[in-house]
Amino acid sequence: MHVASVEDIRGHFPALERIHAGHPVAYFDGPGGTQVPRDVVAAMEGYLTRHNANAGWAYPTSVETEEALEAARATFAAFLGCRPTEVAFGANMTTLAYHVSRALGRQLDRGDEIVVTELDHLANVAPWEALAVERGVTLRTVPLVPDTGTLDWETFEAAITPATRLVAVGAASNALGTINEVPRAAAIARSEGALLFVDAVHLAPHELIDVTEMECDFLACSAYKFYGPHVGVLFARERLLSELDVPRLRCASDTAPERLETGTLNFEGIVGAASAVDFLASLATGPTERERLRTVFAALQERGTAFIRRLWDGLGAIHGVRCYGPPPELPRTPTVAFTLEDLPSVEVASQLAELRAAFVSHGDFYASAVVERYGKADGGLVRAGCACYTTDDEVERLLAGVEELAKA
């Protein structure tokens, strides 16, 4: 099946026309938020200028808003491999995780246990930490293995007990790029009757998600990580959506999945988020949106594997540079974290922007346990992530910039 070339893909992104310090900007900040194609902006503008209304009434624009919302659920059902009735929307992954945690917390008592991991973004740790304070539940934390940037699976298995009620795990580490074995985590959790909540924010731009294969109970992601606006998306098994004692207004819908959505939704953002999925699917040919997405993600994964090998080897060859996380031969996303000797991460990021117009992230990326484990809580890590619009030349420009800093 045909997949669009990187040159064709880049033509959809106006942000790539930006010039900084005499160079076209090379955006390596995708793990913190990707650029947006014209089609997504047009979809949001089209909704706001022609269909804008609140839902639930009989006049045309209100009906059109409801139709747009249901169409978005169908689009994300194709994106996640689930039913439209299992898709709920919210402000972002963090807000959705807190909302689910409050609902689950109403069923928990002192002595119940929740398991989290050191590899996770705080959005998949803090909501469960709050239950330790509010409900007296016990929180267990699975450590990472520093040498490989992977989870300690022996400790993971030992942490799951008959008292475990929920396991929260990231599908991929936003700091290191590590891809976790979610089906393995699901099997361990299910062996003791525990639920599984998956943070798929970092995986969603790089690998086509299948919640059936993952065997998870909840999965959350954020559209701004895969070329959309700031909207959170939640998959939850329909039975759980119907049964959860979610905080909500008395007059709000009690039907799944609407019962998990609080207040008036960001309709234009939801339309834009669905358009981002449609954009990705449009990059390939195929009989269904799911098939087109599968083809696109397979191609992006192949390109990403080549990028991470070049970045890992190239950075590793520069004196004073240390890379963190799993090597290229292990499952990972095209995201690499590194440090440059004697330079704090903010300085590296600032100078790369000025020297080569290479925009990278710095700090702890809300994955503070990871940075602390590597002893970099003060200076932080530098993070470079590749997206669908990344080119070989941009990767080489980033490596040249790091080498220039190392020699200074």
N, C-alpha and C positions, 0 to 999 in steps of 0.2 A: 504494500500500500504506500502511496505517496505521502511524504511528510514535508512540510515547508522548510526551506533552507533558513539558516540563521540570518542571512541577508534579507529574506522576505519577512521574517519575524520582526527584525529590527525596524522595518518600515512602518510598523503599527505603533511605535512608541515615540511620541514627540519629545519626551525627556532626553532621548539619546542625541538630540540636536544641540543640547547645551554644551557650551564651550567654557572651560575653566582653566586659568593659567596657560592659555594658548593651546589646550588640548581638548578634544571631545571627551566628555566625562565617561569614565568606565565605572559603572555602578556594581560594586561588590558588596553592597549593603542589603542585598535581598533577604537574608535571614531576619533582618529587622523590619522589612517592608519593601516590596518590589515596586517597580514603576508600573504605570497603567496605560493600556492601549487605548487608542481613540474610540474603538467600538464601545468600551465600557463607559467612557465619559459621555458618549452620545446616547447610550441607553438611559443613563441617569438623567441627562438633560431632557430626553424625550418624555420620560415619566413626569418630571417636574413641570414641564411646559404644556403637556397635553392630557395628563391623566391624574394629576395630583389631587388627592382627597383622602379622607379617613375611611376606614372600612366599616362595613356593617349596615349601610343604608341602601335605598332603592334607586337612587339616581345614577346615571351612567358612569361618571368618573369614580364613584365609590365601588360600583360593580367591577369596573376595569381594574381598580386597585386590588380587589380580591382575586381577580383572575390572574393578575401579575404575580401575586403572592403564591397562588397555587402552582403556577407555571415554574416559579423559582424552586418550590419544594420538589417538583418533578425533576428539574435539572440537577439538584443536589442529590436526589435519589440515584440518578445515573452516575454522579461523581463519587458517591460513597458505597454504592452497591446495596442499597436498602430500599424500603418503600417510602413514598412521599409522606405518608402519615407518621413516619419515624423521624422527620426532619423538623427541628425548631430553630428559630432565629433569635439572636440577642445582640447586645452591644459589642461583645468581643468574647474570646474564649475565657478570659479571667472572670468576667461577670457571669457567664453561663456556669462555670465550675462552682462559683460561690452559690449560685442559685440551687444547683443540684445538691451541693453539700448541705445547705440549710434544710432541704427536703429530706435527704437521707438521715440527717442528724436527728430529726424528730422521732426516728425509729431506733436510735441507738441509746445505750445505757452504759454506765460505768462498768468496766470489764470487757466491753467490746473493743476490738482492735482494728486499726487501719494501717496499711503498709504503703509507704512512699519510697522514693529513691533519691540518691544524691545526684543522679544525672538530670533530674527534672528541673524545668523552669519553675520558678516560685508559684506561678499560676496553678500548678498541679501539686503544690505542697501546702501553701498558706491556707487555702480553704479547708483542708483536712486538719491542719494544725489548729484552726479555730475551734473545731469540734472537740479537740482535746481539752480546751479551756471551757467551752460552753456545756459539753455533755459528759466530760470526764472520761472520754475514751482514751485508749492507749495508742500512741503513734510509734510505729517501728520504721526505721529507715534502713534501706538496703544500700550499702556502699558501692562505689565504682572501683574498678581495678585501675590504678593510675597508669600502669605500663601500657595498657591497651585502650583505655577510655571506655571500657565496657562494664556492664553490670556484673557484680559478684553473684553468679547464679546459685552457688552453693548456699550462700547466706540468704538469698531470695527464697529458696525452697524452705529453709529452716524458719524463716520469719512468718510463713503462712501457717496458721494453727486453726483449730476448731473455733477459736474466738474471733478470727478474722472476718470482718463484715465487708470490707472493701479494699481493693488493691488499686492504687493510682500509679500509672506508669506512662512515660513518654514513648511515643512511637519512634521518635528520633530526637537526639540531643541538639538543641538550638546552639549550644556553645561549641560542641566538638564534632557534630555531624554523625555520631554513632547511631546506627539503626538498631533498635532493640527487637528481640524475638517476641513480638506481642502474642502470637499463638501459644508460645511456650508459657508466657506469663498467665494467659487465660486458662490453660490447662491446670496449672498449679493452683490458681485462685479457685477454679471450679471444683477441684478435688476436695476443698474444704467448704464449699457452698458460698464462697465470697463473690461479690460483684467486681467487675473490672471497669475502671474509668481510664480512657486513653486520651492523652494530649497529642493530637496529630498535627499541631500547628506547623512544626518544622518539616514533617514528612510530606504533607499535602502538596507542596510545589514540586516534589521530586519523584514520587512514586504513587501510582494509582491505588487508592485505598479500597479495600474490600472488607467491610465490617463483618461479613459472613465468615470469610477466611480467618479474620482476626479473632472471632468469637468473643468480641467485647460486648459489654452491656451499654456503655456510653462512650462516645467519641466526640471530641470537640476540635474545631479548627477555625482559622481566621482568614477571611477572603483577601485581606491586604497582603498576605504572604504569597498569594498566587494570582497577582495582577488585578485584584479587585479593590473595592473601597473598604473602609473599616467596619466590617460586620462579622459577628461571630455566628458559627453554624454548629448545631448540636445534633448528633444522632443519638437516639435512645430507643431501646426495644419498646415496641408498642405497648406491651403489658406494663412495663415500668412507667411509661408516660401516662398511662391511665390510672395507675395505682399510687404514684408518688404523692405524698402530702405536701404539695408545693405551696409556698407562700404566694397568695394571689388575692386580688380584690373579690369581694362577694359577688359582684355582678359580672365578673369576667367569665369567659367560656370555660366549661369544665370538660371539654372534649379534647382528646389528643389530636395533634400536638399543640394546639393553641393554648391549652391550659398551662403550658410551661413558659409562655411568652407574656411578659409583664408590660402593661401599658400600651401606648401606641408605638408600633414598630417603625424602624427607619426604612420606610418602603422604598425610597429611591436608592438607598444603600443595598437593599436586598435585590432589587432589579439589577443594580450594577454588579453585585456578587455573582448572580446567575449569568450575567453577560460575560464575566471573566471565565467561567466554565465553558460557555459557548465558544469564546475566543480560542481557548485551548483545543477544544474539539474541532474547530474549523481548520486547524493546522494539518489535518490528515483527512484522508478519504475513508469511507466505510459505511455500512448499512445502518448503524445506530450510533447514538452519541457515545454510549459506553464503549463500543468497539473503536470509535475514532479516538477517544481518550486513551484507550489501552495502547493504540499504535503510537500516539504522541508521546506518552510517558515512557514507552520502551525506547524511543529514539532519544528523548531527553536524558534518560538514565545512561544510555551508551555514551552520549557526549559528556555527561557529568563525570563518568568514570575516567574518561581520558583527561578531563580537566583536573580532577583531584590527584591523579598520578603525576601530572606535570607540576602542579603546585607543590605537592609533597616532596617530590624529588628536587625541584628547583629551590625551594626554600631551605630544604635540608642541606643543600650544597653551599649555602651562604654562611660564612663564618659569623658566629654569634647568634644565629637564629635557632630557636627550638620550636618544633611542632608538637602539638598535643592531640590526643585522641587516637582512634584506630588507624592503622596504616591502610593504604589503598586496597589491599587484598581482603580486608574484612568489610562486612556490610556497612556502608556509610553514604552520606549525602555529599555533594560537591561543596562542602563547607570546611574550611581549615582554620584552626586557631593556632596562633604562634606568638612568640615574644622575640624581641631583638635586645640583645644584651645591653644593659645600662640605659635603655630608653623606656620610659613608661608608655603604655599603650596609646594614651591620648596624644603623645608627641609623635609617635609613629604614624597614627592616623592623620594628624594635621599635616605632617610633612609629605606624606604620600599624596595628599590632595593637592598640595602646592607644587610638588615636583612633577607629578605625572597625571594629575587629575584622576587619580584612582581613589574612589570613595569606599573606605572600609570602616567597620565598626570597632569600637574599643570598650573595655570595661569588663563587667561580669555578665551582661546580657540577661539579668535577672536569674541567672543560674549560679547563684553565689556559692553553693556548696562545691560545685566543680572548681571554681577559681580558688577557693580556700584550700581544697584538697591538693592543688598544685602549688600552694604557697604564693599565690599571686593576688591576694586580696587587696594589696596596696596599689600595685602598678597595673593590674588587670591584664587581659589578653587582647590581642588584635585578631579580628575575625574577618575573613574574606569568603564570600559565598558566590557561587556562580548561578546564573538564572538562564531562562530560555534565550535571552538576548546577548549573553556573554560570547565573546569571540576569542580565538587563539591569540590574536594580536593584543587584546586587552590583558590576557593572562601574562603574556611576555612583558607587557609594559609594567604590570604590578611587580613581577619578579625583578625587573631592572631597577625599579624604584626602591625596593627593599635592599637590593645589593648596593645601590648608591648610598643609602643611609648607613649600611654596615661599614662602608669604607670611609665615611666622613669622620 
